[in-house]
Amino acid sequence: ASDVYKRQVLHIGTNDIAAGRSADEIVAGMVRFADRARASGTRVVLTTITPSAAGAHGTPQAIATRDAVNGWVRAHGAEHAYAVADFAAAVAAPAAPSRLAPAFDSGDGLHLSAAGHRA
């Protein structure tokens, strides 16, 4: 069997934050998924949550939750996953890291443009 089927990128959290989930709940879900996947021989890449200023995704509480999850991913994600990818750092506006950089924003403040996906 090909190793292609044994790799996963776990990019979650944006909608969890908008639904009011805590950073601890999101991290616990990431840990459960990554640990189970690793136990089955799957290589998981955990990602940071990309920034957003749109609606429930951009409230002060949402930003604090996203920052807490991203801090955990950067500091501890590799303890549970094969690798970590810092999507947030790749697409954030340099002067306002809680927002997408204009070139990477599809126009709604939440979803990535084609350039954002490439970044």
N, C-alpha and C positions, 0 to 999 in steps of 0.2 A: 504494500500500500504506500502511496505517496505521502510524504511529510506535509504536503500542502494542506491537508485536512486536519492537521494537528497544530495550527496556529490561529490565534484569535486576537483581535484588537478590541478592547473593552473601552468604549467611549460613551459613558453614561453620566447622568447627574443633572443635566439642564432642566429636564421636565420634573425631576424629583424635587429640585430646588423650588420651582414654580408651584409645586403642589404642597410645599411647606415641610418637606423632609429635612431633618437636621443633618449636619455634617457627619455626626456619629452614625446615623442610619445609613447614609450613602457609603461611607467608608466600610461599614460592616458588610454591606452588600458586595462591595468590590472585593473585600477579603474573602468572603465565602466563595464567590465565583472564581477568583484567581486560585485559591487553595484547592478547590475541587478540580478545576481544570488541570492544574499542575499535577495533582495526584493521578489523573487519567493519562498523563503524558502529553498534554496540550501546552504549548508555549503561549502565554498570554502577555500582551503588551497593554499595560494600564496607561490611560491618558489623563491629562488634566482637563478640566472643564473649560471650554472656551468662554470668553467674556460676553456679556450682553447687558444692554441698557434698556431693553424692551420690556414694558409691563412688569409682571410679577418676577421676571428674571433679573430686573435691574434695581430692585428696592435695596435699601441699605442692608436689610436682613439677608436678602439673596446674595448680595455681594460678599457679606461676611461669611456666609455658608460656603460659597464657591471658593473664597480665599482659604478657608480652613481645609476643605477637601483637597484643593490643589497643593497646599502646604504639606499635607500628609502624603499625597502621591509623590511629590518631589523628595521628601525625606525618607519615606518608608515603603513606597510602592514596590521597589526592587526586592524587598524582603519576601514578597508574595508573588511576584511576576517575573517573567523572563526579562522584561525591559520596561522602561517608562518612556513615554513620548510627551513632551511638554507642548501640547497643542495651544494652550493659552498664551504662552510666551511667543509662539510663532505668529499669532494673528492679532494680538492686542495692540491698541494704539499706544505708541511710546509715551505720549504726554498724559494719557488717560487709560491706564491698563485695565480698568473695569469695563471698557468699551472695545468693540472691534475696531481695528484700523479701517478707515474709509475704503481703502482698496480691497479689503477682505470681507466687507459687509455687503450682503446681497441687496441691502436697502431697507431692511426691516429692523436692524439693530440686533438681530438674533441669529439668523442663518448666514452661513458663509457663502461668499460668491465663488465663482470658479477659481479665481486667483487665491482665495482663502483656502480652498481645498488643496490646491497645489502647494501652498505654503506649509 
